[in-house]
Amino acid sequence: MHAKIDLSEGEEVDFENAKEEWNVYKLADGTTLKIKLVLVNVVRSRNKYDPLGNPIYGITSQNIVKTLNVPEKLKRKP
């Protein structure tokens, strides 16, 4: 069971983008999806730790999705 973090009891942690990559998924219908998670905010719990003693972090993120190679049969006119 995961510890639940009350973000109001955490401390916001600044960060910089060290590396941000796209994940590529080929769907059974022939479509290709490119998905990237973009970190928006990080909060470190002040009083909750995992079983190894590491602090627990909560994040806010956005998922960016690009749709590629959609088969013509799946498309509709806008």
mmJSON file of the N, C-alpha and C atoms, coordinates in Angstrom:
{"data_MODEL":{"atom_site":{
"group_PDB":["ATOM","ATOM","ATOM","ATOM","ATOM","ATOM","ATOM","ATOM","ATOM","ATOM","ATOM","ATOM","ATOM","ATOM","ATOM","ATOM","ATOM","ATOM","ATOM","ATOM","ATOM","ATOM","ATOM","ATOM","ATOM","ATOM","ATOM","ATOM","ATOM","ATOM","ATOM","ATOM","ATOM","ATOM","ATOM","ATOM","ATOM","ATOM","ATOM","ATOM","ATOM","ATOM","ATOM","ATOM","ATOM","ATOM","ATOM","ATOM","ATOM","ATOM","ATOM","ATOM","ATOM","ATOM","ATOM","ATOM","ATOM","ATOM","ATOM","ATOM","ATOM","ATOM","ATOM","ATOM","ATOM","ATOM","ATOM","ATOM","ATOM","ATOM","ATOM","ATOM","ATOM","ATOM","ATOM","ATOM","ATOM","ATOM","ATOM","ATOM","ATOM","ATOM","ATOM","ATOM","ATOM","ATOM","ATOM","ATOM","ATOM","ATOM","ATOM","ATOM","ATOM","ATOM","ATOM","ATOM","ATOM","ATOM","ATOM","ATOM","ATOM","ATOM","ATOM","ATOM","ATOM","ATOM","ATOM","ATOM","ATOM","ATOM","ATOM","ATOM","ATOM","ATOM","ATOM","ATOM","ATOM","ATOM","ATOM","ATOM","ATOM","ATOM","ATOM","ATOM","ATOM","ATOM","ATOM","ATOM","ATOM","ATOM","ATOM","ATOM","ATOM","ATOM","ATOM","ATOM","ATOM","ATOM","ATOM","ATOM","ATOM","ATOM","ATOM","ATOM","ATOM","ATOM","ATOM","ATOM","ATOM","ATOM","ATOM","ATOM","ATOM","ATOM","ATOM","ATOM","ATOM","ATOM","ATOM","ATOM","ATOM","ATOM","ATOM","ATOM","ATOM","ATOM","ATOM","ATOM","ATOM","ATOM","ATOM","ATOM","ATOM","ATOM","ATOM","ATOM","ATOM","ATOM","ATOM","ATOM","ATOM","ATOM","ATOM","ATOM","ATOM","ATOM","ATOM","ATOM","ATOM","ATOM","ATOM","ATOM","ATOM","ATOM","ATOM","ATOM","ATOM","ATOM","ATOM","ATOM","ATOM","ATOM","ATOM","ATOM","ATOM","ATOM","ATOM","ATOM","ATOM","ATOM","ATOM","ATOM","ATOM","ATOM","ATOM","ATOM","ATOM","ATOM","ATOM","ATOM","ATOM","ATOM","ATOM","ATOM","ATOM","ATOM","ATOM","ATOM","ATOM","ATOM","ATOM","ATOM","ATOM","ATOM"],
"id":[1,2,3,4,5,6,7,8,9,10,11,12,13,14,15,16,17,18,19,20,21,22,23,24,25,26,27,28,29,30,31,32,33,34,35,36,37,38,39,40,41,42,43,44,45,46,47,48,49,50,51,52,53,54,55,56,57,58,59,60,61,62,63,64,65,66,67,68,69,70,71,72,73,74,75,76,77,78,79,80,81,82,83,84,85,86,87,88,89,90,91,92,93,94,95,96,97,98,99,100,101,102,103,104,105,106,107,108,109,110,111,112,113,114,115,116,117,118,119,120,121,122,123,124,125,126,127,128,129,130,131,132,133,134,135,136,137,138,139,140,141,142,143,144,145,146,147,148,149,150,151,152,153,154,155,156,157,158,159,160,161,162,163,164,165,166,167,168,169,170,171,172,173,174,175,176,177,178,179,180,181,182,183,184,185,186,187,188,189,190,191,192,193,194,195,196,197,198,199,200,201,202,203,204,205,206,207,208,209,210,211,212,213,214,215,216,217,218,219,220,221,222,223,224,225,226,227,228,229,230,231,232,233,234],
"type_symbol":["N","C","C","N","C","C","N","C","C","N","C","C","N","C","C","N","C","C","N","C","C","N","C","C","N","C","C","N","C","C","N","C","C","N","C","C","N","C","C","N","C","C","N","C","C","N","C","C","N","C","C","N","C","C","N","C","C","N","C","C","N","C","C","N","C","C","N","C","C","N","C","C","N","C","C","N","C","C","N","C","C","N","C","C","N","C","C","N","C","C","N","C","C","N","C","C","N","C","C","N","C","C","N","C","C","N","C","C","N","C","C","N","C","C","N","C","C","N","C","C","N","C","C","N","C","C","N","C","C","N","C","C","N","C","C","N","C","C","N","C","C","N","C","C","N","C","C","N","C","C","N","C","C","N","C","C","N","C","C","N","C","C","N","C","C","N","C","C","N","C","C","N","C","C","N","C","C","N","C","C","N","C","C","N","C","C","N","C","C","N","C","C","N","C","C","N","C","C","N","C","C","N","C","C","N","C","C","N","C","C","N","C","C","N","C","C","N","C","C","N","C","C","N","C","C","N","C","C","N","C","C","N","C","C"],
"label_atom_id":["N","CA","C","N","CA","C","N","CA","C","N","CA","C","N","CA","C","N","CA","C","N","CA","C","N","CA","C","N","CA","C","N","CA","C","N","CA","C","N","CA","C","N","CA","C","N","CA","C","N","CA","C","N","CA","C","N","CA","C","N","CA","C","N","CA","C","N","CA","C","N","CA","C","N","CA","C","N","CA","C","N","CA","C","N","CA","C","N","CA","C","N","CA","C","N","CA","C","N","CA","C","N","CA","C","N","CA","C","N","CA","C","N","CA","C","N","CA","C","N","CA","C","N","CA","C","N","CA","C","N","CA","C","N","CA","C","N","CA","C","N","CA","C","N","CA","C","N","CA","C","N","CA","C","N","CA","C","N","CA","C","N","CA","C","N","CA","C","N","CA","C","N","CA","C","N","CA","C","N","CA","C","N","CA","C","N","CA","C","N","CA","C","N","CA","C","N","CA","C","N","CA","C","N","CA","C","N","CA","C","N","CA","C","N","CA","C","N","CA","C","N","CA","C","N","CA","C","N","CA","C","N","CA","C","N","CA","C","N","CA","C","N","CA","C","N","CA","C","N","CA","C","N","CA","C","N","CA","C","N","CA","C","N","CA","C","N","CA","C","N","CA","C"],
"label_alt_id":[null,null,null,null,null,null,null,null,null,null,null,null,null,null,null,null,null,null,null,null,null,null,null,null,null,null,null,null,null,null,null,null,null,null,null,null,null,null,null,null,null,null,null,null,null,null,null,null,null,null,null,null,null,null,null,null,null,null,null,null,null,null,null,null,null,null,null,null,null,null,null,null,null,null,null,null,null,null,null,null,null,null,null,null,null,null,null,null,null,null,null,null,null,null,null,null,null,null,null,null,null,null,null,null,null,null,null,null,null,null,null,null,null,null,null,null,null,null,null,null,null,null,null,null,null,null,null,null,null,null,null,null,null,null,null,null,null,null,null,null,null,null,null,null,null,null,null,null,null,null,null,null,null,null,null,null,null,null,null,null,null,null,null,null,null,null,null,null,null,null,null,null,null,null,null,null,null,null,null,null,null,null,null,null,null,null,null,null,null,null,null,null,null,null,null,null,null,null,null,null,null,null,null,null,null,null,null,null,null,null,null,null,null,null,null,null,null,null,null,null,null,null,null,null,null,null,null,null,null,null,null,null,null,null],
"label_comp_id":["MET","MET","MET","HIS","HIS","HIS","ALA","ALA","ALA","LYS","LYS","LYS","ILE","ILE","ILE","ASP","ASP","ASP","LEU","LEU","LEU","SER","SER","SER","GLU","GLU","GLU","GLY","GLY","GLY","GLU","GLU","GLU","GLU","GLU","GLU","VAL","VAL","VAL","ASP","ASP","ASP","PHE","PHE","PHE","GLU","GLU","GLU","ASN","ASN","ASN","ALA","ALA","ALA","LYS","LYS","LYS","GLU","GLU","GLU","GLU","GLU","GLU","TRP","TRP","TRP","ASN","ASN","ASN","VAL","VAL","VAL","TYR","TYR","TYR","LYS","LYS","LYS","LEU","LEU","LEU","ALA","ALA","ALA","ASP","ASP","ASP","GLY","GLY","GLY","THR","THR","THR","THR","THR","THR","LEU","LEU","LEU","LYS","LYS","LYS","ILE","ILE","ILE","LYS","LYS","LYS","LEU","LEU","LEU","VAL","VAL","VAL","LEU","LEU","LEU","VAL","VAL","VAL","ASN","ASN","ASN","VAL","VAL","VAL","VAL","VAL","VAL","ARG","ARG","ARG","SER","SER","SER","ARG","ARG","ARG","ASN","ASN","ASN","LYS","LYS","LYS","TYR","TYR","TYR","ASP","ASP","ASP","PRO","PRO","PRO","LEU","LEU","LEU","GLY","GLY","GLY","ASN","ASN","ASN","PRO","PRO","PRO","ILE","ILE","ILE","TYR","TYR","TYR","GLY","GLY","GLY","ILE","ILE","ILE","THR","THR","THR","SER","SER","SER","GLN","GLN","GLN","ASN","ASN","ASN","ILE","ILE","ILE","VAL","VAL","VAL","LYS","LYS","LYS","THR","THR","THR","LEU","LEU","LEU","ASN","ASN","ASN","VAL","VAL","VAL","PRO","PRO","PRO","GLU","GLU","GLU","LYS","LYS","LYS","LEU","LEU","LEU","LYS","LYS","LYS","ARG","ARG","ARG","LYS","LYS","LYS","PRO","PRO","PRO"],
"label_asym_id":["A","A","A","A","A","A","A","A","A","A","A","A","A","A","A","A","A","A","A","A","A","A","A","A","A","A","A","A","A","A","A","A","A","A","A","A","A","A","A","A","A","A","A","A","A","A","A","A","A","A","A","A","A","A","A","A","A","A","A","A","A","A","A","A","A","A","A","A","A","A","A","A","A","A","A","A","A","A","A","A","A","A","A","A","A","A","A","A","A","A","A","A","A","A","A","A","A","A","A","A","A","A","A","A","A","A","A","A","A","A","A","A","A","A","A","A","A","A","A","A","A","A","A","A","A","A","A","A","A","A","A","A","A","A","A","A","A","A","A","A","A","A","A","A","A","A","A","A","A","A","A","A","A","A","A","A","A","A","A","A","A","A","A","A","A","A","A","A","A","A","A","A","A","A","A","A","A","A","A","A","A","A","A","A","A","A","A","A","A","A","A","A","A","A","A","A","A","A","A","A","A","A","A","A","A","A","A","A","A","A","A","A","A","A","A","A","A","A","A","A","A","A","A","A","A","A","A","A","A","A","A","A","A","A"],
"label_entity_id":["1","1","1","1","1","1","1","1","1","1","1","1","1","1","1","1","1","1","1","1","1","1","1","1","1","1","1","1","1","1","1","1","1","1","1","1","1","1","1","1","1","1","1","1","1","1","1","1","1","1","1","1","1","1","1","1","1","1","1","1","1","1","1","1","1","1","1","1","1","1","1","1","1","1","1","1","1","1","1","1","1","1","1","1","1","1","1","1","1","1","1","1","1","1","1","1","1","1","1","1","1","1","1","1","1","1","1","1","1","1","1","1","1","1","1","1","1","1","1","1","1","1","1","1","1","1","1","1","1","1","1","1","1","1","1","1","1","1","1","1","1","1","1","1","1","1","1","1","1","1","1","1","1","1","1","1","1","1","1","1","1","1","1","1","1","1","1","1","1","1","1","1","1","1","1","1","1","1","1","1","1","1","1","1","1","1","1","1","1","1","1","1","1","1","1","1","1","1","1","1","1","1","1","1","1","1","1","1","1","1","1","1","1","1","1","1","1","1","1","1","1","1","1","1","1","1","1","1","1","1","1","1","1","1"],
"label_seq_id":[1,1,1,2,2,2,3,3,3,4,4,4,5,5,5,6,6,6,7,7,7,8,8,8,9,9,9,10,10,10,11,11,11,12,12,12,13,13,13,14,14,14,15,15,15,16,16,16,17,17,17,18,18,18,19,19,19,20,20,20,21,21,21,22,22,22,23,23,23,24,24,24,25,25,25,26,26,26,27,27,27,28,28,28,29,29,29,30,30,30,31,31,31,32,32,32,33,33,33,34,34,34,35,35,35,36,36,36,37,37,37,38,38,38,39,39,39,40,40,40,41,41,41,42,42,42,43,43,43,44,44,44,45,45,45,46,46,46,47,47,47,48,48,48,49,49,49,50,50,50,51,51,51,52,52,52,53,53,53,54,54,54,55,55,55,56,56,56,57,57,57,58,58,58,59,59,59,60,60,60,61,61,61,62,62,62,63,63,63,64,64,64,65,65,65,66,66,66,67,67,67,68,68,68,69,69,69,70,70,70,71,71,71,72,72,72,73,73,73,74,74,74,75,75,75,76,76,76,77,77,77,78,78,78],
"pdbx_PDB_ins_code":[null,null,null,null,null,null,null,null,null,null,null,null,null,null,null,null,null,null,null,null,null,null,null,null,null,null,null,null,null,null,null,null,null,null,null,null,null,null,null,null,null,null,null,null,null,null,null,null,null,null,null,null,null,null,null,null,null,null,null,null,null,null,null,null,null,null,null,null,null,null,null,null,null,null,null,null,null,null,null,null,null,null,null,null,null,null,null,null,null,null,null,null,null,null,null,null,null,null,null,null,null,null,null,null,null,null,null,null,null,null,null,null,null,null,null,null,null,null,null,null,null,null,null,null,null,null,null,null,null,null,null,null,null,null,null,null,null,null,null,null,null,null,null,null,null,null,null,null,null,null,null,null,null,null,null,null,null,null,null,null,null,null,null,null,null,null,null,null,null,null,null,null,null,null,null,null,null,null,null,null,null,null,null,null,null,null,null,null,null,null,null,null,null,null,null,null,null,null,null,null,null,null,null,null,null,null,null,null,null,null,null,null,null,null,null,null,null,null,null,null,null,null,null,null,null,null,null,null,null,null,null,null,null,null],
"Cartn_x":[0.841,0.0,0.887,0.548,1.332,0.894,1.866,1.542,0.895,-0.168,-0.844,-0.167,0.12,0.788,-0.24,-0.272,-1.053,-0.114,-0.3,0.637,0.738,-0.283,-0.208,0.794,1.161,2.144,3.539,3.691,4.975,5.696,6.897,7.74,8.0,7.697,7.933,9.435,9.822,11.228,11.441,12.384,12.73,13.395,13.31,13.932,14.315,15.197,15.53,15.396,15.095,14.906,16.27,16.562,17.828,17.706,16.518,16.282,14.783,14.248,12.809,12.634,12.183,12.102,10.671,10.462,9.181,9.167,8.035,7.782,6.94,7.233,6.517,5.801,4.503,3.674,3.012,3.108,2.426,1.186,0.032,-1.242,-1.654,-2.498,-2.955,-3.729,-4.314,-5.08,-4.202,-2.872,-1.951,-1.497,-2.115,-1.764,-0.492,0.295,1.468,1.214,1.443,1.331,2.711,3.002,4.209,3.723,4.226,3.756,4.945,4.807,5.87,5.238,5.786,5.376,6.224,5.553,6.254,5.993,7.054,6.955,6.612,5.621,5.179,5.57,5.41,5.639,6.074,6.954,7.41,7.259,6.685,6.528,7.115,7.984,8.584,7.861,7.427,6.765,7.744,7.276,8.127,8.167,7.154,7.086,6.731,6.754,6.466,7.665,8.003,9.166,8.802,9.506,9.267,9.968,9.791,10.392,11.919,12.579,14.038,14.501,13.558,13.906,14.021,13.696,13.747,12.5,12.636,11.452,10.518,9.236,8.236,7.951,7.888,7.641,6.287,5.601,4.389,4.694,4.087,4.341,3.037,3.122,2.082,2.732,2.033,2.623,1.552,2.013,1.147,1.6,0.668,0.989,0.787,1.829,1.748,1.628,0.608,0.354,0.341,1.132,1.116,0.605,-0.32,-0.848,-0.224,0.396,1.075,0.581,0.73,0.46,-0.936,-1.938,-3.298,-3.795,-4.267,-4.786,-5.968,-6.041,-7.102,-8.493,-8.677,-10.005,-10.495,-9.584,-9.986,-10.253,-9.894,-10.038,-11.445,-11.847,-13.109,-12.827,-13.706,-13.545,-13.809,-12.968,-13.173,-14.457],
"Cartn_y":[-1.18,0.0,1.244,2.215,3.437,4.446,5.186,6.253,7.397,7.92,9.051,10.336,11.215,12.472,13.593,14.323,15.551,16.659,17.137,18.098,19.388,19.691,20.893,20.714,19.475,19.2,18.971,19.204,18.984,20.293,20.132,21.276,21.272,22.38,22.472,22.436,21.682,21.514,22.03,22.96,23.454,22.348,22.423,21.426,22.059,21.381,21.765,20.542,20.754,19.664,19.094,17.88,17.227,16.443,15.868,15.092,14.853,15.047,14.868,14.209,12.965,12.206,11.8,11.475,10.96,9.433,8.887,7.451,7.247,6.222,5.965,4.627,4.644,3.444,3.204,1.967,1.588,0.803,1.335,0.727,-0.339,-1.26,-2.356,-1.853,-0.64,-0.115,0.603,0.608,1.223,2.626,3.216,4.562,4.51,5.571,5.722,6.899,6.697,7.764,8.09,9.383,9.85,10.568,10.155,10.693,11.121,12.302,12.828,13.365,12.986,13.532,14.776,15.895,17.139,17.497,17.568,17.876,19.349,19.615,20.984,21.421,20.516,20.864,19.617,19.797,18.691,19.096,18.201,18.426,17.227,17.49,16.436,16.409,15.237,15.094,15.399,16.098,16.419,15.28,14.401,13.404,11.995,11.738,10.392,9.89,8.613,8.0,6.618,6.149,4.799,3.791,2.493,1.478,1.526,2.173,2.288,3.585,4.397,5.643,6.839,6.666,7.776,8.648,9.96,10.816,10.5,10.716,10.488,11.813,11.752,12.933,12.829,13.942,14.054,14.989,14.723,15.575,16.027,17.137,17.566,17.523,16.939,16.806,16.971,17.149,17.185,16.104,15.461,14.499,15.176,15.201,15.754,14.57,14.584,13.456,13.949,13.29,13.531,12.268,12.431,11.296,11.301,10.185,10.066,8.84,8.857,7.685,7.097,7.945,7.442,6.9,5.661,5.11,5.939,6.114,6.926,6.443,5.138,4.595,5.047,5.521,5.98,7.491,8.203,9.653,10.073,11.252,11.887,13.326,13.917,15.327,16.184,17.227,18.11,18.918],
"Cartn_z":[0.0,0.0,0.0,-0.828,-0.942,0.109,0.647,1.597,0.843,1.387,0.77,1.241,0.296,0.631,0.646,1.734,1.795,1.342,0.114,-0.459,0.35,1.129,1.959,3.099,3.391,4.445,3.87,2.569,1.925,1.654,1.132,0.804,-0.696,-1.368,-2.804,-3.083,-4.1,-4.449,-5.875,-6.038,-7.368,-8.17,-9.488,-10.351,-11.675,-12.383,-13.745,-14.625,-15.873,-16.809,-17.195,-16.755,-17.093,-18.399,-18.65,-19.865,-19.982,-21.154,-21.37,-22.73,-22.73,-23.972,-24.296,-25.547,-26.013,-25.903,-25.49,-25.585,-26.837,-27.605,-28.854,-28.744,-29.073,-28.986,-30.332,-30.836,-32.071,-31.677,-32.033,-31.671,-32.675,-32.238,-33.083,-34.304,-34.218,-35.357,-36.379,-36.171,-37.112,-36.736,-35.743,-35.29,-34.458,-34.534,-33.676,-32.736,-31.437,-30.446,-29.906,-29.805,-29.115,-27.87,-26.699,-25.43,-24.588,-23.987,-23.13,-21.849,-20.714,-19.425,-19.158,-18.85,-18.554,-17.101,-16.323,-14.899,-14.698,-13.841,-13.573,-12.165,-11.188,-9.792,-9.025,-8.025,-7.175,-5.714,-4.921,-3.48,-2.747,-1.782,-0.961,0.38,0.778,2.069,3.199,4.199,5.353,6.378,6.338,7.408,6.938,5.635,5.131,4.348,4.57,3.937,3.432,2.395,1.892,2.805,2.556,3.434,3.514,2.562,2.595,3.254,3.73,4.395,3.471,2.204,1.254,1.394,1.223,1.282,0.114,0.327,-0.709,-1.4,-2.738,-3.552,-4.236,-4.326,-5.126,-6.28,-7.434,-8.585,-9.222,-9.925,-10.845,-12.219,-13.182,-14.516,-15.581,-16.808,-17.981,-18.931,-19.588,-20.635,-21.983,-22.799,-24.135,-25.091,-25.956,-26.856,-28.3,-29.151,-30.592,-31.26,-32.189,-32.937,-34.322,-34.703,-35.994,-36.744,-38.041,-38.883,-38.682,-38.538,-38.366,-39.714,-39.749,-41.001,-41.513,-42.832,-43.447,-43.042,-42.88,-42.553,-41.173,-40.304,-38.973,-38.914,-39.973,-39.986,-40.396,-39.911,-40.306,-40.675,-41.443,-41.785,-40.557,-40.341,-39.18,-39.289],
"occupancy":[1.0,1.0,1.0,1.0,1.0,1.0,1.0,1.0,1.0,1.0,1.0,1.0,1.0,1.0,1.0,1.0,1.0,1.0,1.0,1.0,1.0,1.0,1.0,1.0,1.0,1.0,1.0,1.0,1.0,1.0,1.0,1.0,1.0,1.0,1.0,1.0,1.0,1.0,1.0,1.0,1.0,1.0,1.0,1.0,1.0,1.0,1.0,1.0,1.0,1.0,1.0,1.0,1.0,1.0,1.0,1.0,1.0,1.0,1.0,1.0,1.0,1.0,1.0,1.0,1.0,1.0,1.0,1.0,1.0,1.0,1.0,1.0,1.0,1.0,1.0,1.0,1.0,1.0,1.0,1.0,1.0,1.0,1.0,1.0,1.0,1.0,1.0,1.0,1.0,1.0,1.0,1.0,1.0,1.0,1.0,1.0,1.0,1.0,1.0,1.0,1.0,1.0,1.0,1.0,1.0,1.0,1.0,1.0,1.0,1.0,1.0,1.0,1.0,1.0,1.0,1.0,1.0,1.0,1.0,1.0,1.0,1.0,1.0,1.0,1.0,1.0,1.0,1.0,1.0,1.0,1.0,1.0,1.0,1.0,1.0,1.0,1.0,1.0,1.0,1.0,1.0,1.0,1.0,1.0,1.0,1.0,1.0,1.0,1.0,1.0,1.0,1.0,1.0,1.0,1.0,1.0,1.0,1.0,1.0,1.0,1.0,1.0,1.0,1.0,1.0,1.0,1.0,1.0,1.0,1.0,1.0,1.0,1.0,1.0,1.0,1.0,1.0,1.0,1.0,1.0,1.0,1.0,1.0,1.0,1.0,1.0,1.0,1.0,1.0,1.0,1.0,1.0,1.0,1.0,1.0,1.0,1.0,1.0,1.0,1.0,1.0,1.0,1.0,1.0,1.0,1.0,1.0,1.0,1.0,1.0,1.0,1.0,1.0,1.0,1.0,1.0,1.0,1.0,1.0,1.0,1.0,1.0,1.0,1.0,1.0,1.0,1.0,1.0,1.0,1.0,1.0,1.0,1.0,1.0],
"B_iso_or_equiv":[0.0,0.0,0.0,0.0,0.0,0.0,0.0,0.0,0.0,0.0,0.0,0.0,0.0,0.0,0.0,0.0,0.0,0.0,0.0,0.0,0.0,0.0,0.0,0.0,0.0,0.0,0.0,0.0,0.0,0.0,0.0,0.0,0.0,0.0,0.0,0.0,0.0,0.0,0.0,0.0,0.0,0.0,0.0,0.0,0.0,0.0,0.0,0.0,0.0,0.0,0.0,0.0,0.0,0.0,0.0,0.0,0.0,0.0,0.0,0.0,0.0,0.0,0.0,0.0,0.0,0.0,0.0,0.0,0.0,0.0,0.0,0.0,0.0,0.0,0.0,0.0,0.0,0.0,0.0,0.0,0.0,0.0,0.0,0.0,0.0,0.0,0.0,0.0,0.0,0.0,0.0,0.0,0.0,0.0,0.0,0.0,0.0,0.0,0.0,0.0,0.0,0.0,0.0,0.0,0.0,0.0,0.0,0.0,0.0,0.0,0.0,0.0,0.0,0.0,0.0,0.0,0.0,0.0,0.0,0.0,0.0,0.0,0.0,0.0,0.0,0.0,0.0,0.0,0.0,0.0,0.0,0.0,0.0,0.0,0.0,0.0,0.0,0.0,0.0,0.0,0.0,0.0,0.0,0.0,0.0,0.0,0.0,0.0,0.0,0.0,0.0,0.0,0.0,0.0,0.0,0.0,0.0,0.0,0.0,0.0,0.0,0.0,0.0,0.0,0.0,0.0,0.0,0.0,0.0,0.0,0.0,0.0,0.0,0.0,0.0,0.0,0.0,0.0,0.0,0.0,0.0,0.0,0.0,0.0,0.0,0.0,0.0,0.0,0.0,0.0,0.0,0.0,0.0,0.0,0.0,0.0,0.0,0.0,0.0,0.0,0.0,0.0,0.0,0.0,0.0,0.0,0.0,0.0,0.0,0.0,0.0,0.0,0.0,0.0,0.0,0.0,0.0,0.0,0.0,0.0,0.0,0.0,0.0,0.0,0.0,0.0,0.0,0.0,0.0,0.0,0.0,0.0,0.0,0.0],
"pdbx_formal_charge":[null,null,null,null,null,null,null,null,null,null,null,null,null,null,null,null,null,null,null,null,null,null,null,null,null,null,null,null,null,null,null,null,null,null,null,null,null,null,null,null,null,null,null,null,null,null,null,null,null,null,null,null,null,null,null,null,null,null,null,null,null,null,null,null,null,null,null,null,null,null,null,null,null,null,null,null,null,null,null,null,null,null,null,null,null,null,null,null,null,null,null,null,null,null,null,null,null,null,null,null,null,null,null,null,null,null,null,null,null,null,null,null,null,null,null,null,null,null,null,null,null,null,null,null,null,null,null,null,null,null,null,null,null,null,null,null,null,null,null,null,null,null,null,null,null,null,null,null,null,null,null,null,null,null,null,null,null,null,null,null,null,null,null,null,null,null,null,null,null,null,null,null,null,null,null,null,null,null,null,null,null,null,null,null,null,null,null,null,null,null,null,null,null,null,null,null,null,null,null,null,null,null,null,null,null,null,null,null,null,null,null,null,null,null,null,null,null,null,null,null,null,null,null,null,null,null,null,null,null,null,null,null,null,null],
"auth_seq_id":[1,1,1,2,2,2,3,3,3,4,4,4,5,5,5,6,6,6,7,7,7,8,8,8,9,9,9,10,10,10,11,11,11,12,12,12,13,13,13,14,14,14,15,15,15,16,16,16,17,17,17,18,18,18,19,19,19,20,20,20,21,21,21,22,22,22,23,23,23,24,24,24,25,25,25,26,26,26,27,27,27,28,28,28,29,29,29,30,30,30,31,31,31,32,32,32,33,33,33,34,34,34,35,35,35,36,36,36,37,37,37,38,38,38,39,39,39,40,40,40,41,41,41,42,42,42,43,43,43,44,44,44,45,45,45,46,46,46,47,47,47,48,48,48,49,49,49,50,50,50,51,51,51,52,52,52,53,53,53,54,54,54,55,55,55,56,56,56,57,57,57,58,58,58,59,59,59,60,60,60,61,61,61,62,62,62,63,63,63,64,64,64,65,65,65,66,66,66,67,67,67,68,68,68,69,69,69,70,70,70,71,71,71,72,72,72,73,73,73,74,74,74,75,75,75,76,76,76,77,77,77,78,78,78],
"auth_comp_id":["MET","MET","MET","HIS","HIS","HIS","ALA","ALA","ALA","LYS","LYS","LYS","ILE","ILE","ILE","ASP","ASP","ASP","LEU","LEU","LEU","SER","SER","SER","GLU","GLU","GLU","GLY","GLY","GLY","GLU","GLU","GLU","GLU","GLU","GLU","VAL","VAL","VAL","ASP","ASP","ASP","PHE","PHE","PHE","GLU","GLU","GLU","ASN","ASN","ASN","ALA","ALA","ALA","LYS","LYS","LYS","GLU","GLU","GLU","GLU","GLU","GLU","TRP","TRP","TRP","ASN","ASN","ASN","VAL","VAL","VAL","TYR","TYR","TYR","LYS","LYS","LYS","LEU","LEU","LEU","ALA","ALA","ALA","ASP","ASP","ASP","GLY","GLY","GLY","THR","THR","THR","THR","THR","THR","LEU","LEU","LEU","LYS","LYS","LYS","ILE","ILE","ILE","LYS","LYS","LYS","LEU","LEU","LEU","VAL","VAL","VAL","LEU","LEU","LEU","VAL","VAL","VAL","ASN","ASN","ASN","VAL","VAL","VAL","VAL","VAL","VAL","ARG","ARG","ARG","SER","SER","SER","ARG","ARG","ARG","ASN","ASN","ASN","LYS","LYS","LYS","TYR","TYR","TYR","ASP","ASP","ASP","PRO","PRO","PRO","LEU","LEU","LEU","GLY","GLY","GLY","ASN","ASN","ASN","PRO","PRO","PRO","ILE","ILE","ILE","TYR","TYR","TYR","GLY","GLY","GLY","ILE","ILE","ILE","THR","THR","THR","SER","SER","SER","GLN","GLN","GLN","ASN","ASN","ASN","ILE","ILE","ILE","VAL","VAL","VAL","LYS","LYS","LYS","THR","THR","THR","LEU","LEU","LEU","ASN","ASN","ASN","VAL","VAL","VAL","PRO","PRO","PRO","GLU","GLU","GLU","LYS","LYS","LYS","LEU","LEU","LEU","LYS","LYS","LYS","ARG","ARG","ARG","LYS","LYS","LYS","PRO","PRO","PRO"],
"auth_asym_id":["A","A","A","A","A","A","A","A","A","A","A","A","A","A","A","A","A","A","A","A","A","A","A","A","A","A","A","A","A","A","A","A","A","A","A","A","A","A","A","A","A","A","A","A","A","A","A","A","A","A","A","A","A","A","A","A","A","A","A","A","A","A","A","A","A","A","A","A","A","A","A","A","A","A","A","A","A","A","A","A","A","A","A","A","A","A","A","A","A","A","A","A","A","A","A","A","A","A","A","A","A","A","A","A","A","A","A","A","A","A","A","A","A","A","A","A","A","A","A","A","A","A","A","A","A","A","A","A","A","A","A","A","A","A","A","A","A","A","A","A","A","A","A","A","A","A","A","A","A","A","A","A","A","A","A","A","A","A","A","A","A","A","A","A","A","A","A","A","A","A","A","A","A","A","A","A","A","A","A","A","A","A","A","A","A","A","A","A","A","A","A","A","A","A","A","A","A","A","A","A","A","A","A","A","A","A","A","A","A","A","A","A","A","A","A","A","A","A","A","A","A","A","A","A","A","A","A","A","A","A","A","A","A","A"],
"auth_atom_id":["N","CA","C","N","CA","C","N","CA","C","N","CA","C","N","CA","C","N","CA","C","N","CA","C","N","CA","C","N","CA","C","N","CA","C","N","CA","C","N","CA","C","N","CA","C","N","CA","C","N","CA","C","N","CA","C","N","CA","C","N","CA","C","N","CA","C","N","CA","C","N","CA","C","N","CA","C","N","CA","C","N","CA","C","N","CA","C","N","CA","C","N","CA","C","N","CA","C","N","CA","C","N","CA","C","N","CA","C","N","CA","C","N","CA","C","N","CA","C","N","CA","C","N","CA","C","N","CA","C","N","CA","C","N","CA","C","N","CA","C","N","CA","C","N","CA","C","N","CA","C","N","CA","C","N","CA","C","N","CA","C","N","CA","C","N","CA","C","N","CA","C","N","CA","C","N","CA","C","N","CA","C","N","CA","C","N","CA","C","N","CA","C","N","CA","C","N","CA","C","N","CA","C","N","CA","C","N","CA","C","N","CA","C","N","CA","C","N","CA","C","N","CA","C","N","CA","C","N","CA","C","N","CA","C","N","CA","C","N","CA","C","N","CA","C","N","CA","C","N","CA","C","N","CA","C","N","CA","C","N","CA","C","N","CA","C","N","CA","C","N","CA","C"],
"pdbx_PDB_model_num":[1,1,1,1,1,1,1,1,1,1,1,1,1,1,1,1,1,1,1,1,1,1,1,1,1,1,1,1,1,1,1,1,1,1,1,1,1,1,1,1,1,1,1,1,1,1,1,1,1,1,1,1,1,1,1,1,1,1,1,1,1,1,1,1,1,1,1,1,1,1,1,1,1,1,1,1,1,1,1,1,1,1,1,1,1,1,1,1,1,1,1,1,1,1,1,1,1,1,1,1,1,1,1,1,1,1,1,1,1,1,1,1,1,1,1,1,1,1,1,1,1,1,1,1,1,1,1,1,1,1,1,1,1,1,1,1,1,1,1,1,1,1,1,1,1,1,1,1,1,1,1,1,1,1,1,1,1,1,1,1,1,1,1,1,1,1,1,1,1,1,1,1,1,1,1,1,1,1,1,1,1,1,1,1,1,1,1,1,1,1,1,1,1,1,1,1,1,1,1,1,1,1,1,1,1,1,1,1,1,1,1,1,1,1,1,1,1,1,1,1,1,1,1,1,1,1,1,1,1,1,1,1,1,1]
}}}
